[in-house]
Amino acid sequence: MTIEITDNSVLSRYEITVDGVLGGFAEYHDDGSSIVFPHTLIDPSMRGRGLAAQLVRRALDDASAANRTVVAQCWYVAQFIDEHPDYAHLLAPSPPQA
């Protein structure tokens, strides 16, 4: 099984392919000071292989390498960071509550 993860900047998403077939993606957009991850999707036929974790890890590693913070609007990205506290430093500070 050959897995490849690419940053498809035209579509603003990280994509994961398995043996050349698109298995899923993590959407993002640049919010100036942060990268916002609103949605992650893995094709139902490819679930249970750890693809989402590999995909999100790559996206977060790229954000870290670029010294960017992230906003985890996607529940899976938020859960991944909760389960991997070594990525917690990437979380953008929450805006003050009124």
URTACOR-V865606 format. One record per residue. N is the residue number from 1. SS is DSSP state (~ for helix, > for strand, _ for the rest). PSI is psi as a letter, one per 30 degrees, with the letter a starting at -180 (999 if undefined). D_CENTER is the distance of its C-alpha to the mean C-alpha in Angstrom with 1 decimal. Layout:
N:SS:PSI:D_CENTER + N:SS:PSI:D_CENTER
This chain:
1:_:k:21.5 + 2:_:k:19.7 + 3:>:k:15.9 + 4:>:k:14.4 + 5:>:k:11.0 + 6:>:l:11.4 + 7:>:j:10.3 + 8:>:i:12.4 + 9:_:f:13.3 + 10:_:e:16.0 + 11:_:g:13.9 + 12:_:h:11.1 + 13:>:k:8.4 + 14:>:k:7.1 + 15:>:k:9.6 + 16:>:k:10.8 + 17:>:k:14.6 + 18:>:j:17.1 + 19:_:h:20.5 + 20:_:f:19.9 + 21:>:k:18.8 + 22:>:k:15.5 + 23:>:f:14.0 + 24:>:a:10.9 + 25:>:l:8.1 + 26:>:j:5.0 + 27:>:l:7.2 + 28:>:l:7.5 + 29:>:l:10.9 + 30:>:k:12.8 + 31:_:h:14.8 + 32:_:d:17.2 + 33:_:f:16.6 + 34:>:l:12.9 + 35:>:k:9.6 + 36:>:k:9.0 + 37:>:j:6.2 + 38:>:f:8.9 + 39:>:k:8.3 + 40:>:k:6.9 + 41:>:k:10.0 + 42:>:k:11.7 + 43:_:k:15.4 + 44:~:e:17.8 + 45:~:f:19.8 + 46:~:g:17.1 + 47:_:l:16.0 + 48:_:g:17.2 + 49:_:g:16.3 + 50:_:g:13.3 + 51:~:e:11.2 + 52:~:e:8.2 + 53:~:e:8.5 + 54:~:e:8.9 + 55:~:e:6.1 + 56:~:e:3.5 + 57:~:e:6.6 + 58:~:e:7.1 + 59:~:e:4.5 + 60:~:e:6.0 + 61:~:e:9.2 + 62:~:e:9.5 + 63:~:e:9.3 + 64:~:e:11.8 + 65:~:f:13.9 + 66:_:g:14.2 + 67:_:h:15.3 + 68:_:l:13.0 + 69:>:l:12.2 + 70:>:l:9.3 + 71:>:j:10.1 + 72:>:i:8.4 + 73:_:e:10.3 + 74:_:k:8.6 + 75:~:e:10.6 + 76:~:e:8.5 + 77:~:e:5.9 + 78:~:e:9.5 + 79:~:e:11.1 + 80:~:e:9.2 + 81:~:e:10.1 + 82:~:e:13.5 + 83:~:f:14.0 + 84:_:i:13.2 + 85:~:f:15.1 + 86:~:f:14.9 + 87:~:f:11.6 + 88:~:f:13.5 + 89:~:f:15.0 + 90:~:f:11.9 + 91:>:k:12.3 + 92:_:k:14.4 + 93:_:k:17.8 + 94:_:k:18.7 + 95:_:k:21.4 + 96:_:k:24.9 + 97:_:k:26.3 + 98:_:999:29.7
